[in-house]
């Protein structure tokens, strides 16, 4: 679940929730979470663009983290 102030997720049957992420890297990761969800609900002709958006977002996160990610 994505909300402006609360983040909730389920991992191996356990539910976790808390306040939104305040750092730049955290916000970038939350955007990345939304991109595959959007891609899964996109028409076939727009899928390439959705995956390109995710790739660009991953590159931006890597730069934000100083090249230490992936």
ChimeraX attribute file (.defattr): number of C-alpha atoms within 10 A of each C-alpha:
attribute: neighborCount
match mode: 1-to-1
recipient: residues
	/A:1	8
	/A:2	12
	/A:3	9
	/A:4	8
	/A:5	9
	/A:6	12
	/A:7	15
	/A:8	13
	/A:9	12
	/A:10	10
	/A:11	7
	/A:12	5
	/A:13	7
	/A:14	7
	/A:15	9
	/A:16	10
	/A:17	11
	/A:18	10
	/A:19	11
	/A:20	16
	/A:21	16
	/A:22	8
	/A:23	8
	/A:24	11
	/A:25	16
	/A:26	13
	/A:27	14
	/A:28	16
	/A:29	15
	/A:30	14
	/A:31	14
	/A:32	18
	/A:33	13
	/A:34	12
	/A:35	18
	/A:36	16
	/A:37	11
	/A:38	12
	/A:39	18
	/A:40	11
	/A:41	9
	/A:42	14
	/A:43	9
	/A:44	9
	/A:45	8
	/A:46	10
	/A:47	16
	/A:48	12
	/A:49	12
	/A:50	18
	/A:51	15
	/A:52	12
	/A:53	16
	/A:54	18
	/A:55	14
	/A:56	13
	/A:57	17
	/A:58	18
	/A:59	15
	/A:60	15
	/A:61	22
	/A:62	15
	/A:63	13
	/A:64	14
	/A:65	12
	/A:66	9
	/A:67	11
	/A:68	9
	/A:69	11
	/A:70	7
